[in-house]
């Protein structure tokens, strides 16, 4: 998937820059939505909420792990007294419990990732709306995501991070936005 995107960008650049007359009139900007989002107050709220969710999840998993360990210890103490059949049965129970704990952990990780995605979606949408507005106001034909850029001629390609931040009513650390 990633290579398909890179290939699409390469094709776009090849087609855009293969015609010199067209390339001269093309107005290009770049931005880093990820940097912009980190300076939004809502982002900090989301990070705090996700940290609390993560802690709660870890505490629940820790309780399950401790219960499992207690059961293993109890089994190990009782093992010499158990018949071979009962040992096999208890080992199967412990293996099943261990699988359930691992499945629960994986499921919780997926839930947390989905929750973060859901919480971040409005921020990403808002930043995209502002990128569109700034691009239209500046008459840009193309806006690139800056982390993908290896070289930028600042005379012909402009950084619009500060314009986006201004329109969002946030301040961006100039060092962070120029990385």
C-alpha positions in Angstrom: 0.0 0.0 0.0 2.8 2.4 0.9 4.6 1.7 -2.3 1.4 2.3 -4.3 1.2 5.8 -2.7 4.9 6.4 -3.5 4.4 5.2 -7.0 1.3 7.5 -7.4 3.3 10.5 -6.2 6.2 9.6 -8.5 3.8 9.5 -11.5 2.2 12.8 -10.4 5.6 14.5 -10.2 6.7 13.0 -13.5 3.6 14.2 -15.3 3.6 17.6 -13.6 7.2 18.4 -14.1 7.7 16.8 -17.5 6.1 19.8 -19.2 8.3 22.8 -18.3 5.8 25.5 -19.3 3.1 24.0 -17.1 5.5 23.4 -14.2 6.5 27.1 -14.2 2.9 28.2 -13.7 2.1 25.5 -11.1 1.9 27.0 -7.5 2.9 24.4 -4.9 2.7 24.6 -1.1 3.5 22.1 1.6 2.3 21.5 5.2 2.7 19.0 8.0 -0.7 18.3 9.4 0.8 16.0 12.1 2.9 18.9 13.5 -0.1 21.3 13.3 -2.4 18.9 15.2 0.1 18.4 18.0 -0.2 22.2 18.8 -4.0 22.1 18.9 -5.5 22.2 22.5 -7.9 19.3 21.6 -4.9 17.1 20.8 -3.7 17.4 24.4 -7.1 16.5 25.7 -7.2 13.4 23.4 -3.7 12.4 24.6 -4.7 12.7 28.2 -7.9 10.8 27.6 -6.0 8.0 25.8 -3.4 7.8 28.6 -6.2 7.3 31.1 -7.8 4.7 28.9 -4.5 2.9 28.5 -3.8 2.9 32.3 -7.3 1.5 33.0 -6.7 -1.2 30.3 -3.3 -2.1 31.7 -4.6 -2.3 35.3 -7.4 -4.7 34.1 -4.8 -6.8 32.2 -2.5 -6.8 35.2 -5.3 -8.1 37.4 -5.9 -10.9 35.0 -2.2 -11.7 34.8 -2.0 -11.8 38.6 -5.0 -14.1 38.8 -3.4 -16.4 36.2 -0.1 -16.4 38.1 -2.0 -17.3 41.4 -3.7 -20.2 39.6 -0.4 -21.4 38.2 1.2 -21.3 41.6 -1.7 -23.1 43.2 -1.5 -25.8 40.4 2.2 -26.2 40.9 1.7 -26.8 44.7 -1.2 -29.3 44.0 0.4 -31.0 41.0 2.1 -33.9 43.0 -1.3 -34.8 44.5 -3.2 -34.8 41.2 -3.8 -37.7 38.9 -2.3 -37.6 35.5 -5.8 -37.0 34.0 -6.5 -34.1 36.5 -3.1 -32.6 35.8 -3.8 -32.6 32.0 -7.2 -31.1 32.7 -5.8 -28.3 34.9 -3.0 -27.6 32.4 -5.6 -27.3 29.6 -7.6 -24.9 31.8 -4.5 -22.8 32.4 -3.6 -22.8 28.7 -7.1 -21.7 27.9 -7.0 -18.9 30.5 -3.6 -17.7 29.1 -5.1 -17.6 25.6 -8.1 -15.6 26.9 -5.8 -13.1 28.5 -3.7 -12.7 25.3 -6.9 -12.4 23.2 -8.3 -9.8 25.7 -5.0 -7.8 25.5 -5.1 -7.8 21.7 -8.8 -6.9 21.6 -8.2 -4.0 24.0 -5.2 -2.7 21.9 -7.5 -2.7 18.9 -10.2 -0.9 20.8 -7.8 1.7 22.0 -6.4 2.2 18.5 -10.0 2.6 17.1 -10.9 5.0 19.9 -7.8 7.2 19.2 -8.6 7.1 15.5 -12.2 8.2 16.2 -11.1 11.0 18.5 -8.5 12.3 16.1 -10.8 12.2 13.0 -12.5 15.6 13.8 -9.1 17.2 14.2 -7.7 15.8 11.0 -10.9 16.9 9.2 -10.6 20.4 10.6 -6.9 20.7 9.6 -7.8 19.4 6.1 -10.5 22.0 5.8 -8.1 24.7 6.7 -5.4 23.4 4.4 -8.0 23.6 1.6 -9.0 27.1 2.6 -5.4 28.3 2.8 -4.5 26.6 -0.5 -7.5 28.3 -2.2 -6.7 31.7 -0.7 -3.0 31.5 -1.8 -4.0 30.1 -5.3 -2.1 26.9 -4.8 -2.5 24.1 -7.3 -0.9 21.4 -5.2 -0.2 21.0 -1.4 2.2 18.3 -0.4 2.7 16.6 3.0 6.1 18.0 4.1 7.6 14.9 5.8 7.7 13.2 2.4 9.8 16.0 0.9 13.5 15.5 0.5 14.3 18.9 -1.0 12.3 22.1 -1.3 13.2 25.2 -3.3 11.6 27.8 -1.0 11.5 30.3 -3.9 8.9 28.2 -5.8 7.4 26.0 -3.1 5.9 27.6 0.0 5.5 26.4 3.5 1.9 27.0 4.6 2.1 25.6 8.2 2.1 29.0 9.8 -0.9 30.2 7.7 -2.8 27.1 8.7 -2.0 27.5 12.4 -3.0 31.2 12.3 -6.4 30.3 10.8 -6.8 27.6 13.5 -5.9 30.2 16.1 -2.9 28.2 17.4 0.8 29.0 17.6 3.3 26.6 16.2 6.9 26.4 17.4 8.8 27.6 14.4 11.5 25.0 14.9 8.9 22.2 14.9 7.1 23.4 11.8 10.3 23.7 9.8 11.5 20.1 10.4 
